[in-house]
Amino acid sequence: MTGPAAGPPGPVRRWVLGARPRTLAAAAVPVVVGTATGWWLRSPSAHRWWVAAAPLSRLAPPDPSWHFFLGVVNGPGTVIWWRAVCALVVALAVQIGTNYANDYSDGVRGTDHARVGPLRLVGSGLVAPVVVRRAALLSFALAAVAGIALAAATTWWLVPIGAACFVAGWLYTGGPRPYGYLGLGEVFVFAFFGVVATVGSSYVQFPHLFTGAAGAPFAARYDLLVPLWASVVVGLLATALLEANNLRDITSDRASGKRTLAVRLGRRRAGWLYAGSLAGVAAGVAAVAVVRPWALLALLAAPLCVGPVRAALGPAEGRALLPVLGGTGRLQLVVGVLLAVGILL
């Protein structure tokens, strides 16, 4: 607990709070779901499903070369653990680096002085801006080291993709025209913390994700539905987390000139956007279940939506909306774990 009565947090705790622990599920979930998807793609069951379903489609007939792909290229359904760990390091380091970068940029702009949310290092005056900026760059550097290891084992195309993640993290509130101030934060969060992170985690486990092998027809790759729709689920969860944060800060953001999507929409419509994102999560889970029926396990997390959605659609503002962020983080973690388990089953 922080505040006047409790006094400022100690040197270690302030950095932990500045890393925004409640947002770290947004980094871990895509790796967990993507790794589970990659495991399934490496297993024979994924391709038995493909062989059974392909003749039902007119997109492409069964291709004899696909059987070569099954027997030679696709190894046993095992997780390549060092790649999974590296992917997790990349995701967590990018998230923490982005959080520190946002702390730095918002702090030097003065938009965090009237903040109602968790502690900010620069805005609170506890840490000098240059030190927070250095912490952000060190976090991105750690992500780069782990990312280069993955690129060396798979494809060097991961390097420019990773660089784009770093740039997106920095420019959210940094640079001359931060896109987070223009109402575009949800778009980038969905893309990078959803699609890129989840599909990327699948790819490092199964590098033939998009190319197939030995001429396997791309159009009839029904197994692609799993990583693509799973990435939509994860992306919408990350978007909901950002919306929970911005919904709480509408008043202070409007006063400081930070035109987030929530500010542009207004309190009521921003609440419906949050609820709509969670409805999209349920639809995405159903789409994954077309191929992996046990993915419906993720819908068991539905009761966790009730409190946050009720608060988001109600009249509460400011500090009264703080539980929405924590509830959304818990929901994100539970849905991610259950979705991964459903894919594995």
C-alpha positions as CSV (number, residue, x, y, z in Angstrom):
1,M,0.0,0.0,0.0
2,T,1.3,3.5,-0.8
3,G,0.1,6.9,0.1
4,P,0.7,9.6,2.7
5,A,0.1,7.3,5.6
6,A,2.2,4.5,4.3
7,G,5.0,6.6,2.9
8,P,6.7,6.2,-0.4
9,P,7.7,2.7,-1.5
10,G,11.2,1.5,-1.1
11,P,13.8,1.4,-3.9
12,V,12.9,-2.1,-5.1
13,R,9.1,-1.9,-4.6
14,R,8.9,1.4,-6.6
15,W,10.4,-0.3,-9.6
16,V,8.1,-3.3,-9.2
17,L,5.1,-0.9,-9.1
18,G,6.4,1.1,-12.0
19,A,6.6,-2.1,-14.1
20,R,2.8,-2.3,-13.6
21,P,2.5,-6.0,-12.6
22,R,-1.2,-6.1,-13.3
23,T,-0.5,-5.6,-17.0
24,L,2.1,-8.5,-17.3
25,A,-0.6,-11.0,-18.0
26,A,-1.0,-9.2,-21.3
27,A,2.6,-10.4,-22.1
28,A,2.4,-13.9,-20.7
29,V,-0.9,-15.0,-22.1
30,P,0.0,-14.8,-25.8
31,V,3.1,-16.8,-25.2
32,V,1.2,-19.5,-23.2
33,V,-1.6,-19.7,-25.9
34,G,0.9,-19.5,-28.8
35,T,3.1,-22.2,-27.4
36,A,0.2,-24.5,-26.8
37,T,-0.9,-23.9,-30.4
38,G,2.6,-24.6,-31.7
39,W,2.7,-27.8,-29.6
40,W,-0.6,-28.9,-31.2
41,L,0.6,-28.0,-34.7
42,R,3.7,-30.2,-34.2
43,S,1.5,-33.2,-33.1
44,P,0.1,-35.8,-35.4
45,S,-3.5,-35.0,-34.2
46,A,-3.4,-31.6,-35.9
47,H,-2.7,-33.2,-39.3
48,R,-5.1,-36.1,-38.9
49,W,-7.7,-33.4,-38.5
50,W,-6.5,-31.7,-41.7
51,V,-6.5,-34.9,-43.7
52,A,-10.0,-35.7,-42.5
53,A,-11.4,-32.3,-43.3
54,A,-9.6,-31.4,-46.5
55,P,-11.7,-33.6,-48.8
56,L,-14.8,-31.8,-47.5
57,S,-13.6,-28.6,-49.1
58,R,-13.4,-27.6,-52.7
59,L,-10.6,-25.3,-52.0
60,A,-8.0,-27.9,-52.6
61,P,-7.9,-31.7,-53.0
62,P,-5.7,-33.9,-50.8
63,D,-2.1,-33.4,-51.8
64,P,0.3,-36.5,-51.8
65,S,3.1,-34.1,-50.8
66,W,1.2,-33.4,-47.6
67,H,1.9,-36.9,-46.4
68,F,5.6,-36.3,-46.9
69,F,5.1,-33.2,-44.7
70,L,3.5,-35.3,-42.0
71,G,6.1,-38.0,-42.0
72,V,9.3,-36.1,-42.4
73,V,8.9,-32.4,-41.5
74,N,6.6,-32.5,-38.6
75,G,8.3,-33.9,-35.5
76,P,6.7,-35.3,-32.4
77,G,4.3,-33.1,-30.5
78,T,6.7,-31.7,-28.0
79,V,7.3,-28.2,-26.8
80,I,10.7,-26.7,-27.6
81,W,11.1,-25.3,-24.2
82,W,14.1,-23.0,-24.7
83,R,12.2,-21.2,-27.4
84,A,9.1,-20.9,-25.2
85,V,11.2,-19.4,-22.4
86,C,12.9,-17.0,-24.9
87,A,9.5,-16.0,-26.2
88,L,8.3,-15.3,-22.7
89,V,11.4,-13.2,-21.9
90,V,10.8,-11.2,-25.1
91,A,7.1,-10.6,-24.3
92,L,7.7,-9.7,-20.6
93,A,10.7,-7.4,-21.4
94,V,8.8,-5.6,-24.2
95,Q,5.8,-5.1,-21.8
96,I,7.9,-3.8,-19.0
97,G,10.0,-1.6,-21.4
98,T,6.8,-0.2,-22.8
99,N,5.4,0.5,-19.3
100,Y,8.6,2.3,-18.3
101,A,8.7,4.2,-21.6
102,N,5.1,5.3,-21.0
103,D,6.0,6.3,-17.5
104,Y,8.9,8.4,-18.8
105,S,7.0,10.1,-21.7
106,D,3.8,10.8,-19.7
107,G,6.0,12.1,-16.8
108,V,8.0,14.6,-18.8
109,R,4.8,15.8,-20.5
110,G,3.1,16.3,-17.2
111,T,0.1,14.1,-18.0
112,D,0.6,11.9,-14.9
113,H,0.5,14.6,-12.2
114,A,-3.3,14.2,-11.5
115,R,-3.3,10.4,-12.1
116,V,-5.8,8.3,-10.1
117,G,-4.2,4.9,-11.0
118,P,-1.2,3.0,-9.8
119,L,2.1,4.7,-9.0
120,R,4.1,6.4,-11.7
121,L,7.8,6.8,-11.2
122,V,8.4,10.1,-13.0
123,G,5.0,11.7,-12.3
124,S,5.4,11.0,-8.5
125,G,8.9,12.4,-8.5
126,L,10.4,9.3,-7.0
127,V,12.8,8.6,-9.9
128,A,14.5,10.9,-12.3
129,P,13.2,10.8,-15.9
130,V,16.6,9.9,-17.3
131,V,16.8,6.8,-15.0
132,V,13.3,5.6,-16.1
133,R,14.2,6.1,-19.7
134,R,17.4,4.0,-19.2
135,A,15.3,1.3,-17.6
136,A,13.0,1.2,-20.6
137,L,15.9,0.9,-23.0
138,L,17.5,-1.9,-20.9
139,S,14.3,-3.8,-21.0
140,F,14.1,-3.5,-24.8
141,A,17.7,-4.6,-25.0
142,L,17.0,-7.7,-23.0
143,A,14.1,-8.5,-25.3
144,A,16.4,-8.0,-28.3
145,V,18.9,-10.5,-27.0
146,A,16.3,-13.2,-26.5
147,G,14.6,-12.3,-29.8
148,I,17.9,-12.6,-31.8
149,A,18.3,-16.1,-30.3
150,L,14.9,-17.1,-31.6
151,A,15.6,-15.4,-35.0
152,A,18.8,-17.4,-35.4
153,A,16.9,-20.6,-34.8
154,T,14.0,-19.8,-37.1
155,T,14.0,-16.8,-39.4
156,W,15.8,-13.5,-39.4
157,W,12.4,-11.9,-40.3
158,L,11.8,-11.9,-36.6
159,V,14.3,-9.1,-36.2
160,P,12.4,-6.4,-38.1
161,I,9.2,-7.6,-36.4
162,G,10.8,-7.3,-33.0
163,A,12.1,-3.8,-33.9
164,A,8.6,-2.8,-34.9
165,C,7.4,-3.9,-31.4
166,F,10.0,-1.8,-29.7
167,V,9.1,1.3,-31.8
168,A,5.4,0.7,-31.1
169,G,6.1,0.4,-27.4
170,W,8.1,3.6,-27.3
171,L,5.8,5.7,-29.5
172,Y,2.6,4.8,-27.6
173,T,3.2,7.9,-25.5
174,G,6.6,9.0,-26.8
175,G,7.8,10.9,-29.8
176,P,6.3,14.1,-31.3
177,R,2.9,12.5,-32.1
178,P,2.2,9.6,-29.7
179,Y,-0.5,7.4,-31.1
180,G,-1.8,6.7,-27.7
181,Y,-2.9,10.3,-27.5
182,L,-4.7,10.0,-30.9
183,G,-7.0,7.2,-29.9
184,L,-5.1,4.5,-31.7
185,G,-3.8,2.6,-28.7
186,E,-6.3,-0.2,-28.9
187,V,-5.4,-0.9,-32.6
188,F,-1.7,-1.3,-31.8
189,V,-2.3,-3.3,-28.6
190,F,-4.6,-5.7,-30.5
191,A,-2.0,-6.1,-33.3
192,F,1.2,-6.4,-31.2
193,F,0.1,-8.0,-27.9
194,G,-2.5,-10.1,-29.7
195,V,-1.8,-11.2,-33.2
196,V,2.0,-10.7,-33.4
197,A,2.8,-12.1,-29.9
198,T,0.5,-15.1,-30.2
199,V,1.2,-16.1,-33.8
200,G,4.9,-15.4,-33.2
201,S,5.0,-17.8,-30.2
202,S,3.3,-20.4,-32.4
203,Y,5.8,-19.8,-35.2
204,V,8.9,-20.3,-33.1
205,Q,7.5,-23.7,-32.1
206,F,6.4,-24.6,-35.6
207,P,8.3,-22.6,-38.2
208,H,6.2,-24.1,-41.1
209,L,3.2,-22.3,-39.8
210,F,2.6,-20.3,-42.9
211,T,4.7,-21.9,-45.5
212,G,3.8,-25.5,-45.0
213,A,6.3,-27.9,-46.5
214,A,6.8,-29.9,-49.6
215,G,4.0,-28.1,-51.4
216,A,1.3,-28.4,-48.8
217,P,-1.6,-26.3,-50.1
218,F,-2.0,-23.1,-48.0
219,A,-5.7,-22.6,-48.8
220,A,-6.8,-25.8,-47.2
221,R,-4.7,-25.5,-44.0
222,Y,-7.6,-25.7,-41.6
223,D,-5.1,-25.9,-38.8
224,L,-4.3,-22.2,-39.3
225,L,-7.7,-21.4,-37.9
226,V,-6.4,-22.2,-34.4
227,P,-3.4,-19.8,-34.1
228,L,-5.2,-17.0,-36.1
229,W,-8.4,-17.1,-34.1
230,A,-6.5,-17.7,-30.8
231,S,-4.6,-14.5,-31.6
232,V,-7.9,-12.6,-32.0
233,V,-9.0,-13.8,-28.5
234,V,-5.7,-12.8,-26.9
235,G,-5.7,-9.5,-28.8
236,L,-9.2,-8.6,-27.6
237,L,-8.3,-9.5,-24.1
238,A,-5.3,-7.1,-24.3
239,T,-7.5,-4.5,-25.8
240,A,-10.0,-4.8,-23.0
241,L,-7.2,-4.4,-20.5
242,L,-6.1,-1.1,-22.1
243,E,-9.8,0.0,-22.3
244,A,-10.2,-0.7,-18.5
245,N,-7.2,1.5,-17.9
246,N,-8.3,4.3,-20.2
247,L,-11.9,4.2,-18.9
248,R,-10.7,4.9,-15.4
249,D,-8.5,7.8,-16.6
250,I,-11.1,9.6,-18.9
251,T,-11.3,12.7,-16.7
252,S,-7.6,13.2,-16.1
253,D,-6.7,12.3,-19.7
254,R,-9.2,14.8,-21.0
255,A,-7.8,17.5,-18.7
256,S,-4.2,16.8,-19.8
257,G,-5.0,16.7,-23.5
258,K,-4.5,13.0,-23.9
259,R,-7.2,12.0,-26.5
260,T,-7.5,8.3,-25.9
261,L,-10.2,6.3,-27.6
262,A,-12.1,6.3,-24.3
263,V,-11.9,10.1,-24.2
264,R,-13.1,10.5,-27.8
265,L,-16.0,8.1,-27.3
266,G,-17.1,9.4,-23.9
267,R,-17.8,7.5,-20.7
268,R,-20.9,5.6,-21.8
269,R,-19.8,4.5,-25.2
270,A,-16.3,3.6,-23.9
271,G,-18.0,1.3,-21.4
272,W,-19.9,-0.4,-24.2
273,L,-16.6,-0.7,-26.2
274,Y,-15.1,-2.6,-23.2
275,A,-18.1,-4.9,-23.0
276,G,-18.0,-5.5,-26.8
277,S,-14.4,-6.5,-26.6
278,L,-15.2,-9.2,-24.1
279,A,-18.1,-10.3,-26.3
280,G,-15.6,-10.6,-29.1
281,V,-13.4,-12.8,-26.9
282,A,-16.3,-15.3,-26.5
283,A,-16.9,-15.3,-30.3
284,G,-13.2,-15.9,-30.9
285,V,-13.2,-18.8,-28.5
286,A,-16.1,-20.3,-30.4
287,A,-14.2,-20.0,-33.6
288,V,-11.2,-21.8,-32.2
289,A,-13.5,-24.5,-31.0
290,V,-14.5,-25.3,-34.6
291,V,-11.1,-27.1,-34.8
292,R,-10.3,-27.7,-31.1
293,P,-13.7,-28.2,-29.3
294,W,-12.1,-28.3,-25.8
295,A,-11.2,-24.6,-26.3
296,L,-14.8,-23.9,-25.0
297,L,-13.2,-24.5,-21.6
298,A,-12.2,-20.8,-21.8
299,L,-15.9,-19.8,-21.5
300,L,-15.8,-21.1,-17.9
301,A,-14.2,-17.8,-17.1
302,A,-17.4,-15.9,-18.0
303,P,-18.4,-15.3,-14.4
304,L,-15.3,-13.2,-14.0
305,C,-16.7,-10.8,-16.6
306,V,-19.8,-9.9,-14.5
307,G,-18.2,-7.4,-12.1
308,P,-16.0,-5.6,-14.5
309,V,-18.7,-5.3,-17.2
310,R,-21.3,-4.1,-14.7
311,A,-18.9,-1.4,-13.5
312,A,-17.9,-0.4,-17.0
313,L,-21.5,0.0,-18.1
314,G,-22.5,1.8,-14.8
315,P,-22.0,5.5,-13.8
316,A,-18.8,5.0,-11.8
317,E,-15.7,7.1,-12.7
318,G,-12.1,7.6,-11.6
319,R,-11.0,5.6,-8.6
320,A,-14.3,3.7,-8.5
321,L,-13.2,2.0,-11.7
322,L,-9.9,0.7,-10.3
323,P,-11.2,-2.8,-9.7
324,V,-12.1,-3.1,-13.4
325,L,-8.4,-3.1,-14.3
326,G,-7.5,-5.8,-11.8
327,G,-10.6,-7.9,-12.7
328,T,-9.7,-7.7,-16.4
329,G,-6.2,-8.8,-15.7
330,R,-7.5,-11.8,-13.8
331,L,-9.9,-12.6,-16.6
332,Q,-7.2,-12.3,-19.2
333,L,-5.0,-14.8,-17.3
334,V,-7.8,-17.4,-16.7
335,V,-9.1,-17.2,-20.2
336,G,-5.6,-17.6,-21.6
337,V,-4.7,-20.6,-19.4
338,L,-8.1,-22.3,-20.1
339,L,-7.8,-21.7,-23.9
340,A,-4.3,-23.2,-23.9
341,V,-5.5,-26.2,-22.0
342,G,-8.4,-26.6,-24.4
343,I,-6.0,-26.5,-27.4
344,L,-3.7,-29.1,-25.7
345,L,-6.6,-31.4,-25.0
